[in-house]
Amino acid sequence: MKFNPEKCSIPDERMQPFIDPEEIWGLINNTVSTPERVRQLIAKSLDKQRLTMEETAVLINTTDPELVEEIKEGARELKRRIYGNRIVLFAPLYVGNKCMNNCQYCGFRVSNKAQIRTTLTDEGLVNEVEALEDNGQKRLILVYGEHRDYSPEFIAHTVKIVYGVKKGNGEIRRVNINAAPLEIEGFKTVKAAGIGTYQIFQETYSPEAYKWYHLGGKKMDYNYRLTALDRAQEGGIDDVGIGTLLGLYDWRFEVLGLIRHTNHLEACYNVGPHTISFPRIKDASTINIDQKYMVNDEDFAKLVAILRLAVPYTGMILTARENPKLRHEVIQFGISQIDGGTKLEIGAYAEKEGENQNLNREQFAINDDRPLNVIMDELIENEYLPSFCTACYRLGRTGEHFMEFSVPGFIKRFCTPNAMLTLSEYLVDYAPAETAEKGWQLIEKELTNLKSDDVKVNVPEIRNRIERIKKGEHDLYF
């Protein structure tokens, strides 16, 4: 991480609040959308140039159905150019649900007496990881309630345990984190454990709405949470994930808040967010929110496409909160990561199917609880290339180095070959025969396409490594 004094103006803007509601509402209320401008901005994005907040507002204010379809088609084409057809898979693993905050939309909140409070023991964590490895998972995000027990030292301890679990051919190669904001020294401690991305969602970028929902605990401090990922950068974590919880406030404001956050990180640290998430509010135990800001499916698909065009290089995460039909639809508009085989109840991965399932053991309800292989099979059937790749993180292609590859669109040189290699591992080790047959056919098609693609890759070497995997080698990557 390098501080960029030329872009981050003086006085020093690092770790300072950067959201101006009047600026955002001014853009929403005063920016005009015309067909010519929309098409100009789609072309700019397809040239892999970031859109400004004002330009993003043009797309947000586009309501003509035909132009909205052009926005979606532009997002679809942009994804193809930068990421190809690969989709990265991961699984969330909840470590503990103790919480000291009182967020009105969350089942973990301290006032929810119905919540069954649990923290995995070391043995329980190992059991969960082994169960995930048995299904073929290679990438996890560890999730923690915001509680004093979940200190940086505790988080680092659990990360080291996860990395140490090896069952059969299974291993976890990347551990990301979703946990409370930390001080700089805390982020350094977690970084030293070898984490990938540290993810903190602002929930809502509206300071006013933030006060409505956060009625107790340290999370009441809007500015402390807003600047958390600045402290992560200062602590050496150059892969960070931002997000907003759609349904708390006007989605148009939230989208521009995400763009403003992206601008801030780029200006001050020369690197934008590694991922952007935009989960929608779902049912939770004793949830207490106003329904007026709920985002319908039509607007959700539109905002996903807009975000893809606005930030071409950034990974976009679509979670199992959404149902399979909608996931299938919006994946086309720029999603690069999804979770699969998701279970949110603490300890549920190691339990038998249907055992002890209870909304009072989880943060919220999900709408896609299909097993991992069902999702893998569907992706392959639709000619998406499932990927468990962790190569960039392990080869130091993170932060600024990741942007050097991804901003111009060259990341596809690595993503497509590595996706094929990790899919090959899955097909050999975990896939049922029917899925394996379809998977090998897809890999062969991808290899054929690479020959005529403009991406400079060594196809014979990819084939060589796939054959080595078939003979029992593992963890080969570019």
Buried (B, 14 or more C-beta within 10 A) or exposed (E): BEEBEEEBEEEEBBBBEBBEBEEBBEBBEEBEBEEEBBBEBBEBBBEBEBBBBEBBBBBBBBEEEEBBEBBBBBBBBBBEBBBBBBBBBBBBBBBBBBBBBBBBBBBBBBBBEEBBBBBBEEEBBBBBBBBBBBBBBBBBBBBBBBBEEBBBEBBBEBBEBBBEBEEEBBBBBBBBBBBBBBEBEBBBBBBBBBBBBBBBBBBBBBBEBBEBBBBEBBBBEBBBBBBBBBBBBBBBBBBBBBBBBBBBBBBBBBBBBBBBBBBBBBBBBBBBBBBBBBBBBBEBBBBBBEEEBBBEBEBBBBBBBBBBBBBBBBBBBBBBBBEBEBBBBBBBBBBBBBBBBBBBBBBBBBBEEEEEBEBBBBBBBBBBBBEBBBBBBBBBEEEBBBBBBBBBBBEEBBBBBBBEBBBEBBBBBBBBBBBBBBBBBBBBBBBEEEBBEBBBEBBEEBBEEBEEBEBEBEEEEBBEBBEBBEEEEBBBBB
